[in-house]
Amino acid sequence: MSKVYHFSSEKLSVTKQAMQAFHESKEDFFDYLKRHQSGDWGEVGNYEEVKLSKHEIQKGMSEDTAKLNLLQIKNRQNGSIMSIYKLRNGTKIWIVTCLDFIADKAYTSIFLPSEY
């Protein structure tokens, strides 16, 4: 079964610190990018498991990051999709994609939480 990618990214940036963390952990950031785009948002949640209330669907809003991710994808809302992963060496990595459905563009950044 092939993965479904819920959005793509026109531009990608990976900070030096994040690249170093992937190198030290002997992992490839593209594996995490694919997870991010397919709805496996790591510690944030999973596209397939997120449940929205009627109120959240009607308002298009939520306090929960996984629910916000889902709402923005399903409703094609401009905003950000966020994932948080822990590499094998324990380093946390954030991946954030800024979506602009009107311009049909998306920009993804991969960085350490300390760089935010």
VENJO-V992851 format. One line per field, one symbol per residue. burial: I if it has 16 or more other C-alpha atoms within 10 Angstrom, else O. A space follows every 50 residues. Layout:
burial: ???
This chain:
burial: OOOOOOIIIOOOOOOOOIIOIIOOOOOOIOOIIOIIIIIIIIOIIIIOOO OIOOOOOOOIOIOOIIIIIIIIIOOOIIIIIIIIIOIOOOOIIIIIIIIO OOOOOIIIIIIIOOOO
